[in-house]
């Protein structure tokens, strides 16, 4: 089945069909400008202005004379365009070009706006995209000669908004793209020409930039684009518009801590815009805006450093907001954005581990407590996320419909990788507390480690009862709980408890775990592995009790021998 032309082929066709008209108009305007500046050396600037305007009027007269001729239909369009461009050149020259300059403020604004208005009128009346685009770009070029004031930028924003409004009527994609790029270039030039910028001018410029960016952003949010296939040119224009808008607004950044609020509002706005696109059936626009919303949310979290948030706290916020977007995407069955979001969540988790690990060796207890809390919250939130997302449409696979069954395994694999990272986050929290425990003997950490163990056991019970999660997630939590309890018991030695008693408690704890697992040891491989690990721990602890007693019994006092004998008796009884 034959396919239609690509967007590049269509662009090439437009250029090839109109290059003679474009080139002719450029040569004509250049020639008239050269004539007006250099040929009539003894004529006043006012008369030169009138001569150029008369030439433009002559072109309009030729167009009127040929309007009924069939062979001159395309020529008529370029005659009118050339006349408007020449008139605009005359206005620009009267304001800023040596040899033609004769107008002084405030008439310079009036004259330039007259030339711009004539070009915009032709852009509105024409039925050809390339002609309308040419007049819009020429209007911005003309405004660039004016001093960089709020009025100049306002006029440029109005011209661009008008050019974009034409695309609403005609669905012209190339004009939309070139309008975005030309205003971006104009704004950069305007901003560079500023010697200084006051707060009122900054706020005005930001409002005008937002006006243009908003006008260009909402072009595709209409039902005429619903159910259309992916169009690279529209995607490029949409992505370029957000990029240009972000750069334009960044130029007015003052480093204020309050930038967090507009960034957060921008993230919410783009997320809402994505929902609107989904309701209209424009899938690619929904995906693009949701990813942009995620980027803005991450930028919002980064801006918290202005509020003196630590890097790990910023990383925690990044993780939480990414998990929220991932959950929404899984609920709506959006595989692409789900993949992007959960990969970002993995990067945030890995970054948290790296940041916390870099503080492990040299930080005081207060910092280590904070890092352990951040890692624990991140791990718990991640594991709760795994449990909730398993109930969503995308992760239910074939039960959600045949359209999702093919991609069922990929979301599951990504989720399993993230579940492994949640265990590492909890482990990092425990190691941070252990660093405090063994580095500062008076630190009350044992209770915190037991709290981590209780949380891990609670999650293990939740995973078993809820079902759906991979079986190894439950045993991951069981192993973490046993590890945290073991660290808490070892920490008793730092509080003054003898090694004999510490080893006895480890022995009893390992035996207790083995006893709990013994009745189910044959159910699956992981269960047997954890059971054998508990038995091995009990054996090592019991051997430690024996070695400890044998090395101290000969040189100890009578009380010490009684103590070791009691420990051995309790161990044997257990």
C-alpha positions as CSV (number, residue, x, y, z in Angstrom):
1,X,0.0,0.0,0.0
2,X,1.6,3.3,-1.0
3,X,2.4,5.8,1.7
4,X,2.0,9.5,1.6
5,X,5.0,12.0,1.4
6,X,7.0,12.6,4.5
7,X,7.2,16.0,6.2
8,X,10.6,16.5,4.8
9,X,9.3,15.8,1.2
10,X,6.5,18.2,1.8
11,X,8.8,20.9,3.0
12,X,11.1,20.4,0.0
13,X,8.1,20.7,-2.3
14,X,7.0,24.0,-0.7
15,X,10.5,25.4,-1.0
16,X,11.0,24.3,-4.6
17,X,7.6,25.6,-5.8
18,X,8.1,29.1,-4.3
19,X,11.8,29.7,-4.4
20,X,11.5,31.9,-7.4
21,X,8.9,34.1,-5.8
22,X,10.9,34.4,-2.5
23,X,14.1,35.1,-4.3
24,X,12.5,37.6,-6.6
25,X,10.9,39.5,-3.6
26,X,14.2,39.6,-1.8
27,X,16.1,40.9,-4.8
28,X,13.4,43.5,-5.5
29,X,13.4,44.8,-1.9
30,X,17.2,44.9,-1.8
31,X,17.4,46.7,-5.1
32,X,14.8,49.3,-4.1
33,X,16.6,49.8,-0.8
34,X,20.0,50.3,-2.5
35,X,18.4,52.8,-4.9
36,X,16.8,54.7,-2.1
37,X,19.9,55.0,-0.1
38,X,22.7,55.5,-2.6
39,X,21.2,56.6,-5.9
40,X,19.4,59.8,-5.0
41,X,22.3,61.4,-3.0
42,X,21.0,65.0,-3.3
43,X,17.4,64.2,-2.3
44,X,16.2,64.6,1.3
45,X,15.4,61.6,3.4
46,X,11.7,62.4,3.4
47,X,11.6,62.4,-0.4
48,X,13.6,59.1,-0.5
49,X,10.9,57.6,1.8
50,X,8.2,58.8,-0.6
51,X,10.1,57.4,-3.6
52,X,10.3,54.0,-2.0
53,X,6.6,54.1,-1.0
54,X,5.7,55.1,-4.5
55,X,7.6,52.1,-5.9
56,X,5.6,49.9,-3.5
57,X,2.4,51.6,-4.7
58,X,3.4,50.9,-8.3
59,X,3.7,47.2,-7.6
60,X,0.2,47.3,-6.1
61,X,-0.9,49.0,-9.3
62,X,0.6,46.2,-11.4
63,X,-1.1,43.7,-9.3
64,X,-4.5,45.4,-9.8
65,X,-3.9,45.5,-13.6
66,X,-3.1,41.7,-13.7
67,X,-5.7,40.5,-11.2
68,X,-7.9,39.0,-13.9
69,X,-5.1,37.3,-15.8
70,X,-4.9,33.5,-15.2
71,X,-1.2,33.4,-15.9
72,X,-0.4,35.9,-13.2
73,X,-2.2,34.3,-10.2
74,X,1.0,33.3,-8.4
75,X,2.7,36.5,-9.5
76,X,0.0,38.6,-8.0
77,X,0.7,37.1,-4.5
78,X,4.4,37.9,-4.7
79,X,3.7,41.4,-6.1
80,X,1.6,42.2,-3.1
81,X,4.1,40.7,-0.7
82,X,7.0,42.6,-2.3
83,X,5.0,45.9,-2.1
84,X,4.3,45.3,1.6
85,X,8.0,44.3,2.3
86,X,9.2,47.5,0.4
87,X,6.8,49.7,2.4
88,X,8.1,48.0,5.7
89,X,11.6,48.6,4.5
90,X,10.8,52.3,4.0
91,X,9.4,52.5,7.5
92,X,12.5,50.8,9.0
93,X,14.8,53.1,7.0
94,X,13.0,56.2,8.1
95,X,13.6,55.1,11.7
96,X,17.1,53.7,11.8
97,X,19.0,53.6,8.4
98,X,21.5,56.4,7.7
99,X,20.5,58.2,4.5
100,X,16.8,57.4,5.1
101,X,16.4,58.3,8.7
102,X,14.1,61.3,9.3
103,X,11.5,60.2,11.9
104,X,12.1,60.9,15.6
105,X,10.3,59.5,18.7
106,X,7.4,59.0,19.2
107,X,6.5,59.0,15.5
108,X,9.0,56.2,14.9
109,X,6.8,53.7,16.8
110,X,3.7,54.9,14.8
111,X,5.4,54.6,11.4
112,X,6.9,51.1,12.2
113,X,3.6,49.8,13.5
114,X,1.9,51.0,10.3
115,X,4.4,49.0,8.2
116,X,4.0,46.0,10.5
117,X,0.2,46.3,10.4
118,X,0.2,46.3,6.6
119,X,2.3,43.1,6.5
120,X,0.1,41.4,9.1
121,X,-3.0,42.3,7.2
122,X,-1.6,40.6,4.1
123,X,-0.5,37.6,6.2
124,X,-4.1,37.3,7.4
125,X,-5.6,37.7,3.9
126,X,-3.3,35.3,2.0
127,X,-4.1,31.7,1.4
128,X,-0.5,30.6,1.1
129,X,1.5,29.5,4.2
130,X,4.9,30.7,2.9
131,X,3.6,34.2,2.2
132,X,2.0,34.6,5.6
133,X,5.2,33.3,7.3
134,X,7.4,35.7,5.4
135,X,5.3,38.7,6.5
136,X,5.3,37.6,10.1
137,X,9.1,37.2,10.1
138,X,9.6,40.5,8.3
139,X,7.5,42.3,10.9
140,X,9.7,41.0,13.7
141,X,12.8,42.1,11.9
142,X,11.4,45.6,11.5
143,X,10.6,45.8,15.2
144,X,14.2,44.8,16.1
145,X,15.5,48.2,15.1
146,X,13.5,50.0,17.8
147,X,15.1,50.5,21.3
148,X,14.6,47.6,23.7
149,X,11.6,48.7,25.7
150,X,8.5,47.0,27.0
151,X,6.5,48.5,24.1
152,X,8.8,47.0,21.6
153,X,8.6,43.5,23.1
154,X,4.9,43.9,23.5
155,X,4.6,44.7,19.8
156,X,6.7,41.7,18.9
157,X,4.6,39.5,21.2
158,X,1.5,40.8,19.5
159,X,2.9,40.1,16.0
160,X,3.8,36.6,17.0
161,X,0.5,35.9,18.7
162,X,-1.3,37.1,15.6
163,X,0.9,34.9,13.4
164,X,0.1,31.9,15.6
165,X,-3.6,32.8,15.5
166,X,-3.5,32.4,11.8
167,X,-2.4,28.8,12.2
168,X,-5.6,28.2,14.2
169,X,-7.6,29.0,11.1
170,X,-5.4,27.4,8.5
171,X,-3.7,24.5,10.4
172,X,-0.3,25.7,9.1
173,X,2.4,23.7,10.8
174,X,5.5,25.4,9.2
175,X,4.3,28.9,10.2
176,X,3.8,27.7,13.8
177,X,7.3,26.4,13.9
178,X,8.9,29.5,12.3
179,X,6.8,31.8,14.5
180,X,8.2,30.1,17.6
181,X,11.8,30.3,16.4
182,X,11.6,33.9,15.1
183,X,10.1,35.2,18.4
184,X,12.8,33.3,20.4
185,X,15.5,34.9,18.3
186,X,13.9,38.3,18.6
187,X,13.6,38.0,22.4
188,X,17.2,36.9,22.8
189,X,18.3,40.0,20.7
190,X,16.0,42.3,22.7
191,X,17.3,41.0,26.0
192,X,20.9,41.3,25.0
193,X,20.4,44.9,24.0
194,X,19.2,45.8,27.5
195,X,21.7,47.7,29.6
196,X,19.8,46.9,32.8
197,X,16.4,45.5,33.7
198,X,14.1,46.8,36.3
199,X,11.6,44.7,38.2
200,X,8.5,46.1,36.5
201,X,10.2,45.5,33.1
202,X,11.2,41.9,34.1
203,X,7.6,41.1,35.1
204,X,6.2,42.6,32.0
205,X,8.6,40.7,29.8
206,X,7.9,37.4,31.6
207,X,4.1,38.0,31.0
208,X,4.7,38.6,27.3
209,X,6.9,35.6,26.9
210,X,4.2,33.5,28.7
211,X,1.6,34.9,26.4
212,X,3.4,33.8,23.3
213,X,4.4,30.4,24.7
214,X,0.9,29.7,25.9
215,X,-0.6,30.7,22.5
216,X,1.8,28.3,20.7
217,X,1.3,25.5,23.2
218,X,-2.5,25.3,23.0
219,X,-2.6,25.1,19.2
220,X,-2.8,21.3,19.2
221,X,-5.3,21.1,22.0
222,X,-8.3,21.1,19.6
223,X,-10.5,18.3,18.3
224,X,-9.3,18.8,14.8
225,X,-6.1,17.1,15.9
226,X,-7.9,14.3,17.7
227,X,-7.2,10.7,16.6
228,X,-4.4,11.8,14.3
229,X,-1.2,9.8,13.9
230,X,2.1,11.1,15.2
231,X,3.3,14.1,13.2
232,X,7.0,14.8,13.6
233,X,6.7,18.5,12.7
234,X,3.9,19.2,15.2
235,X,5.9,17.3,17.9
236,X,9.0,19.3,17.0
237,X,7.1,22.6,17.3
238,X,5.5,21.6,20.6
239,X,8.8,20.5,22.1
240,X,10.7,23.5,20.7
241,X,8.0,25.8,22.1
242,X,8.5,24.5,25.7
243,X,12.2,24.6,25.3
244,X,12.2,28.2,24.1
245,X,9.7,29.2,26.8
246,X,11.9,27.7,29.5
247,X,15.1,29.5,28.2
248,X,13.2,32.8,27.8
249,X,12.0,32.6,31.4
250,X,15.3,31.5,32.7
251,X,16.8,34.8,31.4
252,X,14.8,36.6,34.1
253,X,15.8,34.3,37.0
254,X,17.1,36.3,39.9
255,X,18.1,33.3,42.1
256,X,15.1,33.9,44.4
257,X,14.0,31.0,46.6
258,X,10.4,31.7,45.4
259,X,11.1,30.2,42.0
260,X,9.9,26.9,43.6
261,X,6.3,28.1,43.4
262,X,6.2,28.9,39.6
263,X,8.0,25.7,38.8
264,X,5.5,23.7,40.8
265,X,2.6,25.5,39.2
266,X,4.2,24.9,35.7
267,X,4.4,21.2,36.5
268,X,0.8,21.0,37.6
269,X,-0.3,23.0,34.5
270,X,1.5,20.8,32.0
271,X,0.2,17.7,33.8
272,X,-3.3,19.1,33.5
273,X,-2.7,20.0,29.8
274,X,-1.6,16.4,29.2
275,X,-4.9,15.1,30.6
276,X,-6.8,17.4,28.3
277,X,-4.8,16.1,25.3
278,X,-5.7,12.5,26.4
279,X,-9.4,13.4,26.6
280,X,-9.2,14.7,23.0
281,X,-7.5,11.5,21.9
282,X,-4.1,13.1,21.0
283,X,-1.8,10.4,22.4
284,X,1.6,11.8,21.5
285,X,0.7,15.2,22.9
286,X,-0.4,13.6,26.2
287,X,2.8,11.7,26.5
288,X,5.0,14.7,25.6
289,X,3.3,17.0,28.1
290,X,3.4,14.4,30.9
291,X,7.1,13.9,30.4
292,X,7.6,17.7,30.4
293,X,5.5,17.8,33.6
294,X,7.9,15.3,35.1
295,X,10.9,17.4,34.1
296,X,9.4,20.5,35.7
297,X,8.6,18.5,38.9
298,X,12.2,17.4,39.1
299,X,13.3,21.0,38.6
300,X,10.9,22.0,41.4
301,X,12.7,19.5,43.7
302,X,16.1,20.8,42.7
303,X,15.0,24.4,43.5
304,X,14.5,23.3,47.1
305,X,18.3,23.9,47.6
306,X,17.4,27.6,47.8
307,X,15.5,26.7,50.9
308,X,18.6,25.0,52.3
309,X,17.3,21.4,51.7
310,X,20.0,18.8,51.8
311,X,20.8,16.8,48.7
312,X,19.3,13.6,50.1
313,X,16.0,15.4,51.0
314,X,15.9,16.8,47.4
315,X,16.5,13.3,46.1
316,X,13.7,12.0,48.3
317,X,11.3,14.6,46.9
318,X,12.4,13.6,43.3
319,X,11.7,10.0,44.1
320,X,8.3,10.6,45.6
321,X,7.0,12.8,42.8
322,X,8.3,10.4,40.2
323,X,6.6,7.5,41.9
324,X,3.3,9.4,41.9
325,X,3.5,10.0,38.1
326,X,4.4,6.4,37.6
327,X,1.4,5.2,39.5
328,X,-0.9,7.5,37.5
329,X,0.6,6.2,34.2
330,X,0.1,2.6,35.3
331,X,-3.5,3.3,36.2
332,X,-4.1,4.8,32.8
333,X,-2.2,2.0,30.9
334,X,0.4,4.4,29.4
335,X,3.5,2.1,28.9
336,X,5.9,4.7,27.4
337,X,5.6,7.3,30.1
338,X,5.5,4.5,32.7
339,X,8.9,3.3,31.5
340,X,10.4,6.8,31.5
341,X,9.1,7.6,35.0
342,X,10.1,4.4,36.7
343,X,13.6,4.7,35.1
344,X,13.8,8.2,36.6
345,X,12.7,6.7,40.0
346,X,15.5,4.1,39.7
347,X,18.0,6.9,39.0
348,X,16.7,8.9,42.0
349,X,17.0,5.8,44.3
350,X,20.5,5.1,43.1
351,X,21.4,8.8,43.6
352,X,20.1,8.7,47.2
353,X,22.2,5.6,48.0
354,X,25.3,7.3,46.5
355,X,24.7,10.6,48.4
356,X,24.1,8.8,51.7
357,X,27.1,6.5,51.2
358,X,29.3,9.5,50.7
359,X,28.4,10.8,54.1
360,X,28.8,7.5,55.9
361,X,32.5,7.8,56.9
362,X,32.9,11.4,58.1
363,X,29.5,12.7,59.2
364,X,28.5,13.3,62.9
365,X,25.6,11.3,64.4
366,X,22.9,14.0,63.7
367,X,23.7,13.9,59.9
368,X,23.7,10.1,59.9
369,X,20.4,10.0,61.7
370,X,18.9,12.3,59.1
371,X,20.3,10.3,56.2
372,X,19.0,7.0,57.7
373,X,15.5,8.5,58.1
374,X,15.5,9.7,54.5
375,X,16.6,6.3,53.2
376,X,14.1,4.5,55.3
377,X,11.2,6.7,54.2
378,X,12.4,6.3,50.5
379,X,12.5,2.5,50.9
380,X,9.1,2.3,52.7
381,X,7.5,4.6,50.1
382,X,9.0,2.6,47.3
383,X,7.7,-0.7,48.6
384,X,4.3,0.7,49.3
385,X,4.3,2.0,45.7
386,X,5.1,-1.5,44.4
387,X,2.2,-3.0,46.3
388,X,-0.3,-0.3,45.0
389,X,0.9,-0.3,41.4
390,X,0.5,-4.1,41.1
391,X,-3.3,-3.5,41.3
392,X,-3.3,-1.0,38.4
393,X,-4.3,-1.6,34.8
394,X,-0.9,-1.7,33.2
395,X,0.5,-4.3,35.6
396,X,-2.5,-6.6,35.4
397,X,-1.4,-7.6,31.9
398,X,-3.8,-9.8,30.0
399,X,-6.6,-9.1,32.5
400,X,-6.6,-5.5,31.4
401,X,-7.2,-6.3,27.7
402,X,-5.3,-7.6,24.7
403,X,-3.8,-4.2,23.9
404,X,-1.7,-4.4,27.1
405,X,-1.0,-8.1,27.2
406,X,1.9,-7.8,24.8
407,X,3.8,-5.3,27.0
408,X,2.9,-7.0,30.3
409,X,6.3,-8.5,31.0
410,X,8.3,-5.3,30.5
411,X,6.5,-3.3,33.2
412,X,6.9,-6.3,35.5
413,X,10.6,-6.5,35.0
414,X,11.1,-2.8,35.6
415,X,9.1,-3.0,38.7
416,X,11.1,-6.0,40.0
417,X,14.3,-4.0,39.5
418,X,12.8,-1.1,41.5
419,X,11.7,-3.4,44.3
420,X,15.3,-4.6,44.6
421,X,16.3,-0.9,45.0
422,X,13.8,-0.4,47.8
423,X,15.5,-3.2,49.8
424,X,18.9,-1.5,49.2
425,X,17.4,1.8,50.5
426,X,16.3,0.1,53.7
427,X,19.6,-1.6,54.0
428,X,21.4,1.7,53.7
429,X,19.3,3.1,56.5
430,X,20.3,0.2,58.7
431,X,24.0,0.6,57.9
432,X,23.8,4.3,58.7
433,X,22.4,3.6,62.1
434,X,25.0,0.8,62.6
435,X,27.7,3.4,61.8
436,X,26.4,5.6,64.6
437,X,26.1,2.5,66.9
438,X,29.6,1.4,66.5
439,X,31.2,4.8,66.2
440,X,29.6,6.5,69.2
441,X,29.1,4.1,72.1
442,X,26.6,6.2,73.9
443,X,24.3,6.6,70.9
444,X,20.7,5.1,71.6
445,X,20.4,3.3,68.2
446,X,19.3,-0.2,69.2
447,X,15.6,0.8,69.4
448,X,15.8,2.4,66.0
449,X,17.2,-0.7,64.4
450,X,14.5,-2.8,66.0
451,X,12.0,-0.3,64.6
452,X,13.5,-0.9,61.1
453,X,13.2,-4.6,61.7
454,X,9.5,-4.3,62.8
455,X,8.8,-2.3,59.6
456,X,10.4,-4.9,57.4
457,X,8.4,-7.7,59.1
458,X,5.2,-5.6,58.6
459,X,6.0,-5.2,54.9
460,X,6.7,-8.9,54.6
461,X,3.3,-9.7,56.1
462,X,1.6,-7.2,53.8
463,X,3.3,-8.7,50.7
464,X,2.3,-12.2,51.7
465,X,-1.3,-11.4,52.3
466,X,-1.8,-9.0,49.3
467,X,-0.1,-11.3,46.8
468,X,0.8,-10.2,43.3
469,X,4.4,-9.2,44.2
470,X,7.3,-11.5,43.3
471,X,7.9,-14.0,46.1
472,X,11.5,-12.8,46.7
473,X,10.3,-9.4,47.8
474,X,8.8,-11.0,50.9
475,X,11.9,-12.9,51.8
476,X,14.0,-9.8,51.1
477,X,12.1,-8.1,53.9
478,X,12.5,-11.1,56.2
479,X,16.2,-11.1,55.7
480,X,16.4,-7.4,56.3
481,X,14.5,-7.7,59.5
482,X,16.8,-10.5,60.8
483,X,19.8,-8.4,59.8
484,X,18.5,-5.3,61.7
485,X,17.8,-7.4,64.8
486,X,21.3,-8.9,64.6
487,X,22.9,-5.4,64.4
488,X,20.8,-4.3,67.4
489,X,22.0,-7.3,69.4
490,X,25.6,-6.7,68.5
491,X,25.2,-3.1,69.5
492,X,24.5,-4.3,73.1
493,X,28.2,-4.9,73.5
494,X,28.8,-1.1,73.0
495,X,26.4,-0.6,75.9
496,X,28.6,-2.8,78.2
497,X,27.0,-6.2,77.7
498,X,29.6,-9.0,77.6
499,X,30.3,-10.9,74.4
500,X,29.1,-14.1,75.9
501,X,25.6,-12.7,76.4
502,X,25.6,-11.0,73.0
503,X,26.4,-14.3,71.3
504,X,23.8,-16.1,73.4
505,X,21.1,-13.6,72.3
506,X,22.2,-14.0,68.6
507,X,22.1,-17.8,69.0
508,X,18.6,-17.7,70.5
509,X,17.3,-15.2,67.9
510,X,18.6,-17.4,65.0
511,X,17.1,-20.5,66.6
512,X,13.8,-18.7,66.9
513,X,13.8,-17.7,63.3
514,X,14.7,-21.2,62.2
515,X,11.9,-22.6,64.3
516,X,9.4,-20.3,62.7
517,X,10.5,-21.2,59.2
518,X,11.0,-25.0,59.8
519,X,7.4,-25.9,59.3
520,X,7.4,-24.4,55.8
521,X,10.9,-25.1,54.7
522,X,9.9,-27.2,51.7
523,X,7.6,-24.7,50.0
524,X,10.0,-22.9,47.7
525,X,13.7,-22.4,47.1
526,X,13.9,-19.0,48.7
527,X,12.2,-20.2,51.8
528,X,14.7,-23.1,52.1
529,X,17.6,-20.7,51.5
530,X,16.4,-18.3,54.3
531,X,15.8,-21.2,56.6
532,X,19.3,-22.6,56.0
533,X,20.8,-19.1,56.5
534,X,19.1,-18.9,59.9
535,X,20.5,-22.3,60.9
536,X,23.9,-21.3,59.8
537,X,23.7,-18.1,61.9
538,X,22.6,-20.2,64.9
539,X,25.5,-22.5,64.4
540,X,28.1,-19.7,64.1
541,X,26.6,-18.0,67.2
542,X,26.6,-21.2,69.2
543,X,30.2,-21.9,68.2
544,X,31.1,-18.4,69.3
545,X,29.5,-19.1,72.7
546,X,31.6,-22.2,73.1
547,X,34.9,-20.5,72.0
548,X,34.2,-17.6,74.2
549,X,33.6,-19.9,77.2
550,X,36.7,-22.0,76.5
551,X,39.1,-19.1,76.3
552,X,37.9,-17.4,79.5
553,X,37.2,-20.4,81.8
554,X,40.8,-21.0,82.8
555,X,41.8,-17.5,83.6
556,X,38.6,-16.2,85.0
557,X,37.5,-15.8,88.6
558,X,34.9,-18.0,90.1
559,X,32.1,-15.5,89.4
560,X,33.3,-15.4,85.7
561,X,33.2,-19.2,85.5
562,X,29.7,-19.3,86.9
563,X,28.7,-16.7,84.3
564,X,30.2,-18.6,81.4
565,X,28.6,-21.9,82.7
566,X,25.2,-20.2,82.9
567,X,25.5,-18.9,79.4
568,X,26.4,-22.4,78.1
569,X,23.5,-23.9,80.1
570,X,21.1,-21.4,78.6
571,X,22.4,-22.0,75.1
572,X,22.2,-25.7,75.5
573,X,18.6,-25.4,76.9
574,X,17.6,-23.3,73.9
